Amino acid sequence: LSTSLQLHQTMGLLLALHEAGYAGPLLVERQQDLSAQVRQLVMLSPAQAWSVSRVAKMLFLGESTLRRRLQQESQSFRQIVEEVRMAHALGQLQTTSRPIGEIAQNSGYQSGSRFTARFRQHYGLLPKHVR
């Protein structure tokens, strides 16, 4: 097979694994701090209902080990998820004209009002003022 065909097949396989929910560990660089690995996983799909259990399984760790190692890095799982979601939302607000409610859902928030409150708490301003 040609190199370009092999690359195409590999990308197709990675896409299929990603859509099935199994590609996360393949796309995370293992040399990074654990908090960076968790951040990378969440960035793959900020809208998903992320849990310590799910991420621990994806990184082949126990839940308590994941929590303990994040604590050693002065991080928490919830903090990382929220930071990724807020950064994703900020980027969407700055670069698209999508409705705020849609951006909230794409960033993992089911409620627009909850998203607005979290956004204001995180950045000190309302989402509508970013545009």
Secondary structure, DSSP 8 states (H G I E B T S, - for coil): --HHHHHHHHHHHHHHHHHTT--GGGGS-TTS-HHHHHHHHHHH-TTS---HHHHHHHTT--HHHHHHHHHHTT--HHHHHHHHHHHHHHHHHHH----HHHHHHHTT-S-HHHHHHHHHHHHSS-GGGT-
